[in-house]
Amino acid sequence: MIEQLSHKQRRFVEEYLIDGNATGAADRAGYSDSGYGRQLLSFPNVRDAIQEGQVTKSSPWISVADFWLQQATPYLEELVKKGHITCVGPTRSVQKRESIDHGI
């Protein structure tokens, strides 16, 4: 649904999902009239995108995944710094270095 929005409307939806403040979201999205936020909420495609974003944001699985990613990141960064693993590719997937002991 969000693909059907203009760049500014997408930005408005992203900002609105942060705090639910239409006026502030319109201002942060770059609209010259921040009062336009209330009007944006009346557009069906904007409302649908907000609903879609709220469902995604409230998904417990995403919260759990975010938690574990935050927990693992410092550990993985330390392993990269020590040269035990390397990040490769566009997704920065982690690969074990061939030259290290497999007992990590």
C-alpha positions in Angstrom: 0.0 0.0 0.0 2.8 2.4 0.8 4.1 2.2 -2.8 1.0 4.2 -3.9 2.0 7.2 -1.8 4.1 10.1 -2.9 7.6 10.5 -1.3 6.2 13.2 1.1 3.2 11.0 2.0 5.5 8.1 2.8 7.6 10.3 4.9 4.5 11.5 6.7 3.4 7.9 7.4 6.9 7.1 8.8 6.9 10.1 11.0 3.2 9.6 12.1 4.1 6.0 13.2 6.7 7.4 15.6 4.4 9.4 17.8 0.9 9.5 16.3 1.1 13.3 16.0 -0.3 14.4 12.6 0.8 18.0 12.9 4.3 17.1 13.9 4.6 14.4 11.3 3.5 16.8 8.5 6.1 19.3 9.7 8.9 16.7 9.8 7.8 15.3 6.4 8.4 18.7 4.9 4.9 20.1 4.4 4.9 23.9 4.6 1.5 23.8 6.3 1.8 21.5 9.3 -2.0 21.6 9.7 -2.1 19.5 6.5 -1.4 16.4 8.6 -5.1 16.2 9.7 -6.1 16.3 6.0 -3.6 13.6 5.1 -5.2 11.3 7.7 -8.5 11.6 5.7 -6.8 10.1 2.5 -7.7 6.4 2.3 -4.3 5.4 0.9 -2.5 7.2 3.8 -4.8 5.7 6.4 -4.2 2.2 4.9 -0.5 2.7 5.0 -0.6 3.8 8.6 -2.7 0.8 9.6 -0.2 -1.5 7.7 2.7 0.2 9.5 1.0 -0.2 12.9 0.4 -3.9 12.4 4.1 -4.4 11.4 5.3 -2.2 14.3 3.2 -4.1 16.9 4.2 -7.6 15.7 5.7 -9.4 18.7 8.0 -11.4 16.4 9.6 -8.2 15.1 10.1 -7.0 18.6 11.8 -10.3 19.6 14.0 -10.2 16.5 15.0 -6.6 17.1 15.9 -7.5 20.7 18.1 -10.4 19.8 19.7 -8.4 17.0 20.6 -5.7 19.5 22.0 -8.3 21.9 24.1 -10.0 19.2 25.5 -6.9 17.5 28.2 -6.0 20.0 29.4 -9.6 20.2 29.5 -9.9 16.4 31.3 -6.5 16.1 33.9 -7.7 18.5 34.5 -10.9 16.6 34.9 -8.9 13.4 37.3 -6.5 15.1 39.4 -9.4 16.3 39.4 -10.9 12.8 37.5 -14.1 13.8 34.7 -13.5 11.3 34.2 -11.2 8.3 31.1 -9.4 7.0 30.6 -9.8 3.2 28.1 -9.0 0.6 25.3 -6.4 0.3 23.5 -7.9 3.3 26.6 -8.0 5.4 26.2 -11.7 6.0 28.7 -13.1 8.5 31.1 -15.8 7.4 33.6 -17.7 9.6 37.2 -17.2 8.6 38.9 -20.3 7.3 42.1 -19.5 9.2 40.8 -19.6 12.7 40.3 -22.5 15.1 36.8 -23.9 14.9 36.5 -23.9 18.7 34.8 -20.5 19.0 
